[in-house]
Amino acid sequence: MIFRAALLATTLILPLSALAANTGDVDAGKAKSVICQACHGADGNGIGDPQYPLLAGQFPDYLAKALRDYKSGERDNAIMKGFASTLSDQDMLDLAAYFAAQPTKLRDLQGIH
């Protein structure tokens, strides 16, 4: 019985600690986002040019995966590959956390209220 309880506790705790290890730091992401701001805007809501995706309010796992895919070449964009190739896994998580935490202005841009 004690063994089962310990096994259950380990099963529940390990995934939570692994999840915590895969999160980014919003403040660190903000500091690292300076180079991103030229195209994606200070808060990820763009600079008014529709060729640059809006990052604010996106899911952090989506943003981190996109950066990994640019770095690996799975997503084909020479400019983003150049930027992403310099990023560590933690940098990607931090940037994703920062942009995901920003309120999106997508609804405002589409006239949705």
PASENU-331744 format. One record per atom (N, C-alpha, C, CB): residue number from 1; atom name; z, x, y. Coordinates in steps of 0.05 Angstrom, whole numbers. Atoms other than C-alpha are relative to their C-alpha. Glycine has a CB too. Layout:
BEGIN
<pt n="NUM" atom="CA" Z="Z" X="X" Y="Y"/>
...
//
This chain:
BEGIN
<pt n="1" atom="N" Z="0" X="16" Y="-24"/>
<pt n="1" atom="CA" Z="0" X="0" Y="0"/>
<pt n="1" atom="C" Z="0" X="17" Y="25"/>
<pt n="1" atom="CB" Z="24" X="-19" Y="0"/>
<pt n="2" atom="N" Z="-1" X="-18" Y="-23"/>
<pt n="2" atom="CA" Z="18" X="56" Y="49"/>
<pt n="2" atom="C" Z="-27" X="14" Y="3"/>
<pt n="2" atom="CB" Z="23" X="20" Y="-3"/>
<pt n="3" atom="N" Z="26" X="-14" Y="0"/>
<pt n="3" atom="CA" Z="-46" X="92" Y="29"/>
<pt n="3" atom="C" Z="-22" X="-18" Y="13"/>
<pt n="3" atom="CB" Z="-9" X="8" Y="-28"/>
<pt n="4" atom="N" Z="19" X="19" Y="-11"/>
<pt n="4" atom="CA" Z="-87" X="30" Y="46"/>
<pt n="4" atom="C" Z="3" X="-3" Y="30"/>
<pt n="4" atom="CB" Z="2" X="-27" Y="-14"/>
<pt n="5" atom="N" Z="-6" X="2" Y="-29"/>
<pt n="5" atom="CA" Z="-53" X="23" Y="114"/>
<pt n="5" atom="C" Z="-9" X="24" Y="14"/>
<pt n="5" atom="CB" Z="30" X="-5" Y="4"/>
<pt n="6" atom="N" Z="9" X="-25" Y="-13"/>
<pt n="6" atom="CA" Z="-66" X="96" Y="130"/>
<pt n="6" atom="C" Z="-30" X="2" Y="1"/>
<pt n="6" atom="CB" Z="12" X="24" Y="-15"/>
<pt n="7" atom="N" Z="29" X="0" Y="1"/>
<pt n="7" atom="CA" Z="-138" X="89" Y="108"/>
<pt n="7" atom="C" Z="-12" X="-19" Y="21"/>
<pt n="7" atom="CB" Z="-10" X="-7" Y="-28"/>
<pt n="8" atom="N" Z="9" X="19" Y="-20"/>
<pt n="8" atom="CA" Z="-147" X="28" Y="151"/>
<pt n="8" atom="C" Z="4" X="10" Y="28"/>
<pt n="8" atom="CB" Z="15" X="-27" Y="-3"/>
<pt n="9" atom="N" Z="-6" X="-11" Y="-27"/>
<pt n="9" atom="CA" Z="-115" X="61" Y="212"/>
<pt n="9" atom="C" Z="-20" X="22" Y="6"/>
<pt n="9" atom="CB" Z="28" X="11" Y="1"/>
<pt n="10" atom="N" Z="19" X="-21" Y="-4"/>
<pt n="10" atom="CA" Z="-160" X="122" Y="203"/>
<pt n="10" atom="C" Z="-28" X="-11" Y="5"/>
<pt n="10" atom="CB" Z="0" X="19" Y="-24"/>
<pt n="11" atom="N" Z="26" X="13" Y="-3"/>
<pt n="11" atom="CA" Z="-221" X="78" Y="196"/>
<pt n="11" atom="C" Z="-4" X="-12" Y="28"/>
<pt n="11" atom="CB" Z="-5" X="-21" Y="-21"/>
<pt n="12" atom="N" Z="2" X="12" Y="-26"/>
<pt n="12" atom="CA" Z="-205" X="43" Y="261"/>
<pt n="12" atom="C" Z="2" X="20" Y="23"/>
<pt n="12" atom="CB" Z="22" X="-21" Y="3"/>
<pt n="13" atom="N" Z="-5" X="-19" Y="-21"/>
<pt n="13" atom="CA" Z="-182" X="103" Y="301"/>
<pt n="13" atom="C" Z="-23" X="20" Y="4"/>
<pt n="13" atom="CB" Z="25" X="15" Y="-5"/>
<pt n="14" atom="N" Z="22" X="-20" Y="-2"/>
<pt n="14" atom="CA" Z="-239" X="152" Y="285"/>
<pt n="14" atom="C" Z="-23" X="-10" Y="16"/>
<pt n="14" atom="CB" Z="-9" X="8" Y="-27"/>
<pt n="15" atom="N" Z="23" X="9" Y="-17"/>
<pt n="15" atom="CA" Z="-295" X="109" Y="313"/>
<pt n="15" atom="C" Z="7" X="-3" Y="29"/>
<pt n="15" atom="CB" Z="-10" X="-27" Y="-11"/>
<pt n="16" atom="N" Z="-8" X="2" Y="-28"/>
<pt n="16" atom="CA" Z="-255" X="96" Y="376"/>
<pt n="16" atom="C" Z="1" X="27" Y="14"/>
<pt n="16" atom="CB" Z="27" X="-14" Y="2"/>
<pt n="17" atom="N" Z="-1" X="-27" Y="-12"/>
<pt n="17" atom="CA" Z="-243" X="170" Y="388"/>
<pt n="17" atom="C" Z="-28" X="12" Y="2"/>
<pt n="17" atom="CB" Z="17" X="19" Y="-17"/>
<pt n="18" atom="N" Z="27" X="-10" Y="-2"/>
<pt n="18" atom="CA" Z="-316" X="186" Y="373"/>
<pt n="18" atom="C" Z="-15" X="-14" Y="23"/>
<pt n="18" atom="CB" Z="-16" X="-5" Y="-26"/>
<pt n="19" atom="N" Z="12" X="15" Y="-23"/>
<pt n="19" atom="CA" Z="-337" X="132" Y="423"/>
<pt n="19" atom="C" Z="9" X="12" Y="26"/>
<pt n="19" atom="CB" Z="7" X="-30" Y="-2"/>
<pt n="20" atom="N" Z="-11" X="-11" Y="-25"/>
<pt n="20" atom="CA" Z="-291" X="161" Y="476"/>
<pt n="20" atom="C" Z="-13" X="28" Y="6"/>
<pt n="20" atom="CB" Z="30" X="3" Y="-2"/>
<pt n="21" atom="N" Z="12" X="-27" Y="-3"/>
<pt n="21" atom="CA" Z="-322" X="230" Y="464"/>
<pt n="21" atom="C" Z="-29" X="-2" Y="10"/>
<pt n="21" atom="CB" Z="1" X="16" Y="-26"/>
<pt n="22" atom="N" Z="28" X="4" Y="-8"/>
<pt n="22" atom="CA" Z="-391" X="201" Y="479"/>
<pt n="22" atom="C" Z="-3" X="-15" Y="26"/>
<pt n="22" atom="CB" Z="-15" X="-14" Y="-22"/>
<pt n="23" atom="N" Z="1" X="14" Y="-26"/>
<pt n="23" atom="CA" Z="-375" X="174" Y="548"/>
<pt n="23" atom="C" Z="-3" X="20" Y="22"/>
<pt n="23" atom="CB" Z="24" X="-18" Y="4"/>
<pt n="24" atom="N" Z="3" X="-17" Y="-23"/>
<pt n="24" atom="CA" Z="-393" X="203" Y="614"/>
<pt n="24" atom="C" Z="21" X="-5" Y="21"/>
<pt n="24" atom="CB" Z="-28" X="-3" Y="12"/>
<pt n="25" atom="N" Z="-19" X="1" Y="-22"/>
<pt n="25" atom="CA" Z="-352" X="215" Y="676"/>
<pt n="25" atom="C" Z="-16" X="-8" Y="25"/>
<pt n="25" atom="CB" Z="15" X="27" Y="4"/>
<pt n="26" atom="N" Z="15" X="10" Y="-23"/>
<pt n="26" atom="CA" Z="-376" X="174" Y="736"/>
<pt n="26" atom="C" Z="0" X="19" Y="23"/>
<pt n="26" atom="CB" Z="13" X="-27" Y="9"/>
<pt n="27" atom="N" Z="-2" X="-18" Y="-22"/>
<pt n="27" atom="CA" Z="-350" X="223" Y="788"/>
<pt n="27" atom="C" Z="-17" X="26" Y="-5"/>
<pt n="27" atom="CB" Z="29" X="8" Y="5"/>
<pt n="28" atom="N" Z="16" X="-23" Y="7"/>
<pt n="28" atom="CA" Z="-382" X="282" Y="752"/>
<pt n="28" atom="C" Z="-30" X="-7" Y="2"/>
<pt n="28" atom="CB" Z="6" X="11" Y="-28"/>
<pt n="29" atom="N" Z="28" X="9" Y="-1"/>
<pt n="29" atom="CA" Z="-447" X="242" Y="746"/>
<pt n="29" atom="C" Z="-10" X="-2" Y="29"/>
<pt n="29" atom="CB" Z="-3" X="-27" Y="-14"/>
<pt n="30" atom="N" Z="8" X="2" Y="-29"/>
<pt n="30" atom="CA" Z="-447" X="228" Y="821"/>
<pt n="30" atom="C" Z="-6" X="28" Y="11"/>
<pt n="30" atom="CB" Z="23" X="-13" Y="16"/>
<pt n="31" atom="N" Z="5" X="-28" Y="-9"/>
<pt n="31" atom="CA" Z="-441" X="303" Y="835"/>
<pt n="31" atom="C" Z="-26" X="11" Y="-11"/>
<pt n="31" atom="CB" Z="24" X="18" Y="-7"/>
<pt n="32" atom="N" Z="24" X="-11" Y="13"/>
<pt n="32" atom="CA" Z="-497" X="318" Y="786"/>
<pt n="32" atom="C" Z="-25" X="-15" Y="8"/>
<pt n="32" atom="CB" Z="3" X="-1" Y="-30"/>
<pt n="33" atom="N" Z="23" X="18" Y="-6"/>
<pt n="33" atom="CA" Z="-542" X="262" Y="813"/>
<pt n="33" atom="C" Z="-16" X="8" Y="25"/>
<pt n="33" atom="CB" Z="9" X="-28" Y="3"/>
<pt n="34" atom="N" Z="12" X="-7" Y="-25"/>
<pt n="34" atom="CA" Z="-562" X="298" Y="877"/>
<pt n="34" atom="C" Z="-31" X="4" Y="-3"/>
<pt n="34" atom="CB" Z="12" X="26" Y="11"/>
<pt n="35" atom="N" Z="28" X="-5" Y="4"/>
<pt n="35" atom="CA" Z="-629" X="321" Y="849"/>
<pt n="35" atom="C" Z="-16" X="-26" Y="-7"/>
<pt n="35" atom="CB" Z="-5" X="21" Y="-21"/>
<pt n="36" atom="N" Z="12" X="25" Y="8"/>
<pt n="36" atom="CA" Z="-643" X="251" Y="822"/>
<pt n="36" atom="C" Z="-6" X="-18" Y="24"/>
<pt n="36" atom="CB" Z="18" X="-15" Y="-20"/>
<pt n="37" atom="N" Z="0" X="18" Y="-23"/>
<pt n="37" atom="CA" Z="-633" X="219" Y="890"/>
<pt n="37" atom="C" Z="-27" X="0" Y="15"/>
<pt n="37" atom="CB" Z="22" X="7" Y="18"/>
<pt n="38" atom="N" Z="25" X="-1" Y="-15"/>
<pt n="38" atom="CA" Z="-700" X="242" Y="918"/>
<pt n="38" atom="C" Z="-20" X="-22" Y="-9"/>
<pt n="38" atom="CB" Z="-13" X="28" Y="-4"/>
<pt n="39" atom="N" Z="18" X="21" Y="10"/>
<pt n="39" atom="CA" Z="-737" X="193" Y="873"/>
<pt n="39" atom="C" Z="13" X="-26" Y="-7"/>
<pt n="39" atom="CB" Z="-14" X="11" Y="-25"/>
<pt n="40" atom="N" Z="-14" X="24" Y="9"/>
<pt n="40" atom="CA" Z="-685" X="144" Y="848"/>
<pt n="40" atom="C" Z="20" X="-11" Y="20"/>
<pt n="40" atom="CB" Z="14" X="6" Y="-26"/>
<pt n="41" atom="N" Z="-18" X="9" Y="-20"/>
<pt n="41" atom="CA" Z="-643" X="137" Y="911"/>
<pt n="41" atom="C" Z="29" X="9" Y="-6"/>
<pt n="41" atom="CB" Z="-1" X="-30" Y="2"/>
<pt n="42" atom="N" Z="-28" X="-10" Y="2"/>
<pt n="42" atom="CA" Z="-570" X="156" Y="924"/>
<pt n="42" atom="C" Z="16" X="-16" Y="-21"/>
<pt n="42" atom="CB" Z="13" X="-2" Y="27"/>
<pt n="43" atom="N" Z="-15" X="16" Y="18"/>
<pt n="43" atom="CA" Z="-544" X="98" Y="883"/>
<pt n="43" atom="C" Z="-17" X="-10" Y="-24"/>
<pt n="43" atom="CB" Z="12" X="-24" Y="15"/>
<pt n="44" atom="N" Z="17" X="8" Y="22"/>
<pt n="44" atom="CA" Z="-602" X="91" Y="834"/>
<pt n="44" atom="C" Z="-16" X="-25" Y="5"/>
<pt n="44" atom="CB" Z="17" X="-4" Y="-24"/>
<pt n="45" atom="N" Z="15" X="25" Y="-7"/>
<pt n="45" atom="CA" Z="-633" X="31" Y="871"/>
<pt n="45" atom="C" Z="-27" X="7" Y="12"/>
<pt n="45" atom="CB" Z="17" X="-17" Y="18"/>
<pt n="46" atom="N" Z="26" X="-8" Y="-8"/>
<pt n="46" atom="CA" Z="-695" X="70" Y="888"/>
<pt n="46" atom="C" Z="-2" X="7" Y="30"/>
<pt n="46" atom="CB" Z="-19" X="-23" Y="-5"/>
<pt n="47" atom="N" Z="6" X="-8" Y="-27"/>
<pt n="47" atom="CA" Z="-728" X="94" Y="952"/>
<pt n="47" atom="C" Z="-22" X="-17" Y="12"/>
<pt n="47" atom="CB" Z="-8" X="29" Y="1"/>
<pt n="48" atom="N" Z="21" X="18" Y="-10"/>
<pt n="48" atom="CA" Z="-777" X="37" Y="961"/>
<pt n="48" atom="C" Z="-27" X="5" Y="-12"/>
<pt n="48" atom="CB" Z="-1" X="2" Y="29"/>
<pt n="49" atom="N" Z="25" X="-6" Y="13"/>
<pt n="49" atom="CA" Z="-832" X="67" Y="918"/>
<pt n="49" atom="C" Z="1" X="-11" Y="-29"/>
<pt n="49" atom="CB" Z="-6" X="31" Y="0"/>
<pt n="50" atom="N" Z="-2" X="13" Y="26"/>
<pt n="50" atom="CA" Z="-845" X="24" Y="856"/>
<pt n="50" atom="C" Z="-6" X="19" Y="-24"/>
<pt n="50" atom="CB" Z="-18" X="-23" Y="-2"/>
<pt n="51" atom="N" Z="6" X="-18" Y="23"/>
<pt n="51" atom="CA" Z="-868" X="84" Y="814"/>
<pt n="51" atom="C" Z="25" X="13" Y="-11"/>
<pt n="51" atom="CB" Z="-19" X="22" Y="9"/>
<pt n="52" atom="N" Z="-25" X="-12" Y="9"/>
<pt n="52" atom="CA" Z="-795" X="107" Y="808"/>
<pt n="52" atom="C" Z="18" X="-22" Y="-10"/>
<pt n="52" atom="CB" Z="13" X="16" Y="22"/>
<pt n="53" atom="N" Z="-17" X="21" Y="11"/>
<pt n="53" atom="CA" Z="-751" X="66" Y="761"/>
<pt n="53" atom="C" Z="26" X="-3" Y="14"/>
<pt n="53" atom="CB" Z="5" X="5" Y="-29"/>
<pt n="54" atom="N" Z="-27" X="5" Y="-10"/>
<pt n="54" atom="CA" Z="-687" X="34" Y="786"/>
<pt n="54" atom="C" Z="19" X="6" Y="-22"/>
<pt n="54" atom="CB" Z="3" X="-29" Y="11"/>
<pt n="55" atom="N" Z="-19" X="-8" Y="20"/>
<pt n="55" atom="CA" Z="-629" X="64" Y="749"/>
<pt n="55" atom="C" Z="27" X="-15" Y="2"/>
<pt n="55" atom="CB" Z="6" X="29" Y="2"/>
<pt n="56" atom="N" Z="-26" X="13" Y="-4"/>
<pt n="56" atom="CA" Z="-570" X="26" Y="779"/>
<pt n="56" atom="C" Z="3" X="-24" Y="-18"/>
<pt n="56" atom="CB" Z="2" X="-8" Y="30"/>
<pt n="57" atom="N" Z="-6" X="23" Y="16"/>
<pt n="57" atom="CA" Z="-537" X="-23" Y="733"/>
<pt n="57" atom="C" Z="-12" X="0" Y="-28"/>
<pt n="57" atom="CB" Z="-8" X="-24" Y="14"/>
<pt n="58" atom="N" Z="11" X="-1" Y="27"/>
<pt n="58" atom="CA" Z="-575" X="-2" Y="671"/>
<pt n="58" atom="C" Z="22" X="7" Y="-20"/>
<pt n="58" atom="CB" Z="-23" X="22" Y="-2"/>
<pt n="59" atom="N" Z="-20" X="-7" Y="21"/>
<pt n="59" atom="CA" Z="-537" X="7" Y="605"/>
<pt n="59" atom="C" Z="2" X="30" Y="-2"/>
<pt n="59" atom="CB" Z="-7" X="-13" Y="-27"/>
<pt n="60" atom="N" Z="-3" X="-29" Y="1"/>
<pt n="60" atom="CA" Z="-508" X="77" Y="601"/>
<pt n="60" atom="C" Z="-13" X="13" Y="-25"/>
<pt n="60" atom="CB" Z="29" X="8" Y="1"/>
<pt n="61" atom="N" Z="13" X="-11" Y="24"/>
<pt n="61" atom="CA" Z="-532" X="87" Y="529"/>
<pt n="61" atom="C" Z="-30" X="1" Y="3"/>
<pt n="61" atom="CB" Z="8" X="-16" Y="-25"/>
<pt n="62" atom="N" Z="29" X="0" Y="-5"/>
<pt n="62" atom="CA" Z="-603" X="68" Y="550"/>
<pt n="62" atom="C" Z="-7" X="24" Y="18"/>
<pt n="62" atom="CB" Z="-8" X="-26" Y="13"/>
<pt n="63" atom="N" Z="7" X="-22" Y="-19"/>
<pt n="63" atom="CA" Z="-602" X="118" Y="608"/>
<pt n="63" atom="C" Z="3" X="27" Y="-14"/>
<pt n="63" atom="CB" Z="19" X="-1" Y="24"/>
<pt n="64" atom="N" Z="-5" X="-25" Y="14"/>
<pt n="64" atom="CA" Z="-573" X="174" Y="565"/>
<pt n="64" atom="C" Z="-23" X="5" Y="-20"/>
<pt n="64" atom="CB" Z="27" X="1" Y="-14"/>
<pt n="65" atom="N" Z="22" X="-3" Y="19"/>
<pt n="65" atom="CA" Z="-625" X="161" Y="511"/>
<pt n="65" atom="C" Z="-26" X="7" Y="14"/>
<pt n="65" atom="CB" Z="-3" X="-26" Y="-17"/>
<pt n="66" atom="N" Z="24" X="-6" Y="-15"/>
<pt n="66" atom="CA" Z="-681" X="161" Y="562"/>
<pt n="66" atom="C" Z="-1" X="30" Y="8"/>
<pt n="66" atom="CB" Z="-3" X="-18" Y="25"/>
<pt n="67" atom="N" Z="-1" X="-28" Y="-8"/>
<pt n="67" atom="CA" Z="-658" X="229" Y="587"/>
<pt n="67" atom="C" Z="-4" X="18" Y="-25"/>
<pt n="67" atom="CB" Z="27" X="7" Y="13"/>
<pt n="68" atom="N" Z="4" X="-16" Y="25"/>
<pt n="68" atom="CA" Z="-654" X="256" Y="515"/>
<pt n="68" atom="C" Z="-29" X="0" Y="-8"/>
<pt n="68" atom="CB" Z="18" X="-11" Y="-23"/>
<pt n="69" atom="N" Z="29" X="3" Y="7"/>
<pt n="69" atom="CA" Z="-724" X="229" Y="502"/>
<pt n="69" atom="C" Z="-18" X="16" Y="18"/>
<pt n="69" atom="CB" Z="-8" X="-29" Y="-1"/>
<pt n="70" atom="N" Z="16" X="-17" Y="-18"/>
<pt n="70" atom="CA" Z="-752" X="263" Y="564"/>
<pt n="70" atom="C" Z="4" X="30" Y="-8"/>
<pt n="70" atom="CB" Z="9" X="-4" Y="29"/>
<pt n="71" atom="N" Z="-6" X="-28" Y="7"/>
<pt n="71" atom="CA" Z="-718" X="328" Y="543"/>
<pt n="71" atom="C" Z="-15" X="8" Y="-25"/>
<pt n="71" atom="CB" Z="30" X="5" Y="-3"/>
<pt n="72" atom="N" Z="13" X="-6" Y="26"/>
<pt n="72" atom="CA" Z="-746" X="325" Y="472"/>
<pt n="72" atom="C" Z="-30" X="-3" Y="1"/>
<pt n="72" atom="CB" Z="11" X="-18" Y="-21"/>
<pt n="73" atom="N" Z="29" X="5" Y="-2"/>
<pt n="73" atom="CA" Z="-815" X="303" Y="495"/>
<pt n="73" atom="C" Z="-8" X="-27" Y="-13"/>
<pt n="73" atom="CB" Z="-15" X="22" Y="-14"/>
<pt n="74" atom="N" Z="6" X="26" Y="12"/>
<pt n="74" atom="CA" Z="-810" X="236" Y="459"/>
<pt n="74" atom="C" Z="-11" X="-19" Y="22"/>
<pt n="74" atom="CB" Z="25" X="-13" Y="-13"/>
<pt n="75" atom="N" Z="11" X="14" Y="-23"/>
<pt n="75" atom="CA" Z="-821" X="205" Y="528"/>
<pt n="75" atom="C" Z="-17" X="21" Y="15"/>
<pt n="75" atom="CB" Z="23" X="-12" Y="19"/>
<pt n="76" atom="N" Z="19" X="-19" Y="-12"/>
<pt n="76" atom="CA" Z="-881" X="238" Y="561"/>
<pt n="76" atom="C" Z="-2" X="-3" Y="30"/>
<pt n="76" atom="CB" Z="-27" X="-3" Y="-13"/>
<pt n="77" atom="N" Z="1" X="-1" Y="-29"/>
<pt n="77" atom="CA" Z="-869" X="253" Y="634"/>
<pt n="77" atom="C" Z="7" X="28" Y="8"/>
<pt n="77" atom="CB" Z="18" X="-22" Y="14"/>
<pt n="78" atom="N" Z="-4" X="-29" Y="-5"/>
<pt n="78" atom="CA" Z="-877" X="325" Y="657"/>
<pt n="78" atom="C" Z="22" X="4" Y="21"/>
<pt n="78" atom="CB" Z="-26" X="12" Y="10"/>
<pt n="79" atom="N" Z="-21" X="-3" Y="-21"/>
<pt n="79" atom="CA" Z="-833" X="315" Y="719"/>
<pt n="79" atom="C" Z="28" X="-4" Y="-12"/>
<pt n="79" atom="CB" Z="-5" X="-19" Y="24"/>
<pt n="80" atom="N" Z="-26" X="6" Y="12"/>
<pt n="80" atom="CA" Z="-776" X="283" Y="681"/>
<pt n="80" atom="C" Z="8" X="20" Y="-22"/>
<pt n="80" atom="CB" Z="1" X="-28" Y="-11"/>
<pt n="81" atom="N" Z="-6" X="-20" Y="20"/>
<pt n="81" atom="CA" Z="-782" X="333" Y="624"/>
<pt n="81" atom="C" Z="11" X="25" Y="13"/>
<pt n="81" atom="CB" Z="-26" X="7" Y="-17"/>
<pt n="82" atom="N" Z="-10" X="-23" Y="-14"/>
<pt n="82" atom="CA" Z="-773" X="389" Y="674"/>
<pt n="82" atom="C" Z="29" X="-3" Y="9"/>
<pt n="82" atom="CB" Z="-17" X="5" Y="24"/>
<pt n="83" atom="N" Z="-28" X="5" Y="-9"/>
<pt n="83" atom="CA" Z="-709" X="358" Y="702"/>
<pt n="83" atom="C" Z="18" X="-2" Y="-25"/>
<pt n="83" atom="CB" Z="1" X="-26" Y="17"/>
<pt n="84" atom="N" Z="-18" X="5" Y="23"/>
<pt n="84" atom="CA" Z="-681" X="335" Y="635"/>
<pt n="84" atom="C" Z="4" X="25" Y="-17"/>
<pt n="84" atom="CB" Z="-12" X="-23" Y="-18"/>
<pt n="85" atom="N" Z="-3" X="-24" Y="17"/>
<pt n="85" atom="CA" Z="-694" X="401" Y="600"/>
<pt n="85" atom="C" Z="23" X="18" Y="9"/>
<pt n="85" atom="CB" Z="-26" X="16" Y="1"/>
<pt n="86" atom="N" Z="-23" X="-17" Y="-9"/>
<pt n="86" atom="CA" Z="-639" X="433" Y="643"/>
<pt n="86" atom="C" Z="27" X="-13" Y="-5"/>
<pt n="86" atom="CB" Z="-4" X="5" Y="30"/>
<pt n="87" atom="N" Z="-25" X="15" Y="4"/>
<pt n="87" atom="CA" Z="-587" X="380" Y="625"/>
<pt n="87" atom="C" Z="13" X="4" Y="-27"/>
<pt n="87" atom="CB" Z="-5" X="-30" Y="5"/>
<pt n="88" atom="N" Z="-15" X="0" Y="25"/>
<pt n="88" atom="CA" Z="-533" X="387" Y="573"/>
<pt n="88" atom="C" Z="5" X="-29" Y="-8"/>
<pt n="88" atom="CB" Z="28" X="15" Y="4"/>
<pt n="89" atom="N" Z="-7" X="27" Y="9"/>
<pt n="89" atom="CA" Z="-512" X="327" Y="531"/>
<pt n="89" atom="C" Z="20" X="-13" Y="18"/>
<pt n="89" atom="CB" Z="10" X="1" Y="-29"/>
<pt n="90" atom="N" Z="-21" X="11" Y="-17"/>
<pt n="90" atom="CA" Z="-451" X="319" Y="575"/>
<pt n="90" atom="C" Z="-12" X="-7" Y="28"/>
<pt n="90" atom="CB" Z="23" X="20" Y="4"/>
<pt n="91" atom="N" Z="13" X="7" Y="-25"/>
<pt n="91" atom="CA" Z="-494" X="321" Y="638"/>
<pt n="91" atom="C" Z="-14" X="-27" Y="-2"/>
<pt n="91" atom="CB" Z="-21" X="22" Y="8"/>
<pt n="92" atom="N" Z="14" X="26" Y="4"/>
<pt n="92" atom="CA" Z="-536" X="264" Y="610"/>
<pt n="92" atom="C" Z="19" X="-23" Y="-1"/>
<pt n="92" atom="CB" Z="-17" X="1" Y="-26"/>
<pt n="93" atom="N" Z="-20" X="22" Y="1"/>
<pt n="93" atom="CA" Z="-474" X="223" Y="594"/>
<pt n="93" atom="C" Z="12" X="-5" Y="27"/>
<pt n="93" atom="CB" Z="22" X="8" Y="-20"/>
<pt n="94" atom="N" Z="-12" X="3" Y="-27"/>
<pt n="94" atom="CA" Z="-445" X="236" Y="663"/>
<pt n="94" atom="C" Z="-19" X="-15" Y="19"/>
<pt n="94" atom="CB" Z="8" X="27" Y="12"/>
<pt n="95" atom="N" Z="20" X="14" Y="-17"/>
<pt n="95" atom="CA" Z="-510" X="216" Y="699"/>
<pt n="95" atom="C" Z="-3" X="-29" Y="-8"/>
<pt n="95" atom="CB" Z="-27" X="15" Y="-2"/>
<pt n="96" atom="N" Z="2" X="27" Y="10"/>
<pt n="96" atom="CA" Z="-516" X="155" Y="655"/>
<pt n="96" atom="C" Z="24" X="-17" Y="9"/>
<pt n="96" atom="CB" Z="-3" X="-1" Y="-31"/>
<pt n="97" atom="N" Z="-25" X="15" Y="-8"/>
<pt n="97" atom="CA" Z="-444" X="134" Y="670"/>
<pt n="97" atom="C" Z="-1" X="-6" Y="30"/>
<pt n="97" atom="CB" Z="25" X="17" Y="-6"/>
<pt n="98" atom="N" Z="1" X="4" Y="-29"/>
<pt n="98" atom="CA" Z="-455" X="143" Y="745"/>
<pt n="98" atom="C" Z="-20" X="-22" Y="7"/>
<pt n="98" atom="CB" Z="-8" X="26" Y="14"/>
<pt n="99" atom="N" Z="20" X="20" Y="-8"/>
<pt n="99" atom="CA" Z="-520" X="104" Y="751"/>
<pt n="99" atom="C" Z="6" X="-28" Y="-12"/>
<pt n="99" atom="CB" Z="-28" X="9" Y="-9"/>
<pt n="100" atom="N" Z="-7" X="26" Y="12"/>
<pt n="100" atom="CA" Z="-496" X="49" Y="703"/>
<pt n="100" atom="C" Z="22" X="-13" Y="16"/>
<pt n="100" atom="CB" Z="9" X="4" Y="-29"/>
<pt n="101" atom="N" Z="-22" X="11" Y="-16"/>
<pt n="101" atom="CA" Z="-434" X="40" Y="747"/>
<pt n="101" atom="C" Z="-8" X="-11" Y="27"/>
<pt n="101" atom="CB" Z="22" X="21" Y="3"/>
<pt n="102" atom="N" Z="9" X="8" Y="-26"/>
<pt n="102" atom="CA" Z="-475" X="27" Y="809"/>
<pt n="102" atom="C" Z="-10" X="-29" Y="-1"/>
<pt n="102" atom="CB" Z="-22" X="18" Y="11"/>
<pt n="103" atom="N" Z="10" X="28" Y="0"/>
<pt n="103" atom="CA" Z="-488" X="-46" Y="828"/>
<pt n="103" atom="C" Z="-31" X="1" Y="5"/>
<pt n="103" atom="CB" Z="14" X="-17" Y="22"/>
<pt n="104" atom="N" Z="29" X="0" Y="-2"/>
<pt n="104" atom="CA" Z="-562" X="-61" Y="819"/>
<pt n="104" atom="C" Z="-8" X="-19" Y="23"/>
<pt n="104" atom="CB" Z="-12" X="-10" Y="-26"/>
<pt n="105" atom="N" Z="12" X="17" Y="-21"/>
<pt n="105" atom="CA" Z="-604" X="-89" Y="876"/>
<pt n="105" atom="C" Z="-26" X="-13" Y="-9"/>
<pt n="105" atom="CB" Z="-4" X="17" Y="26"/>
<pt n="106" atom="N" Z="25" X="11" Y="11"/>
<pt n="106" atom="CA" Z="-659" X="-112" Y="829"/>
<pt n="106" atom="C" Z="-4" X="-29" Y="7"/>
<pt n="106" atom="CB" Z="0" X="4" Y="-30"/>
<pt n="107" atom="N" Z="2" X="28" Y="-7"/>
<pt n="107" atom="CA" Z="-644" X="-185" Y="842"/>
<pt n="107" atom="C" Z="-9" X="-4" Y="29"/>
<pt n="107" atom="CB" Z="26" X="-15" Y="-5"/>
<pt n="108" atom="N" Z="8" X="2" Y="-29"/>
<pt n="108" atom="CA" Z="-649" X="-174" Y="917"/>
<pt n="108" atom="C" Z="-29" X="6" Y="4"/>
<pt n="108" atom="CB" Z="17" X="19" Y="16"/>
<pt n="109" atom="N" Z="28" X="-8" Y="-2"/>
<pt n="109" atom="CA" Z="-716" X="-140" Y="908"/>
<pt n="109" atom="C" Z="-19" X="-21" Y="-10"/>
<pt n="109" atom="CB" Z="-5" X="26" Y="-14"/>
<pt n="110" atom="N" Z="17" X="21" Y="12"/>
<pt n="110" atom="CA" Z="-743" X="-198" Y="867"/>
<pt n="110" atom="C" Z="4" X="-27" Y="14"/>
<pt n="110" atom="CB" Z="6" X="-3" Y="-30"/>
<pt n="111" atom="N" Z="-5" X="25" Y="-14"/>
<pt n="111" atom="CA" Z="-716" X="-251" Y="914"/>
<pt n="111" atom="C" Z="16" X="-20" Y="-16"/>
<pt n="111" atom="CB" Z="-26" X="-13" Y="8"/>
<pt n="112" atom="N" Z="-17" X="17" Y="16"/>
<pt n="112" atom="CA" Z="-668" X="-278" Y="862"/>
<pt n="112" atom="C" Z="28" X="-1" Y="12"/>
<pt n="112" atom="CB" Z="1" X="10" Y="-30"/>
<pt n="113" atom="N" Z="-27" X="2" Y="-11"/>
<pt n="113" atom="CA" Z="-601" X="-304" Y="888"/>
<pt n="113" atom="C" Z="18" X="-15" Y="-18"/>
<pt n="113" atom="CB" Z="-1" X="-13" Y="27"/>
//
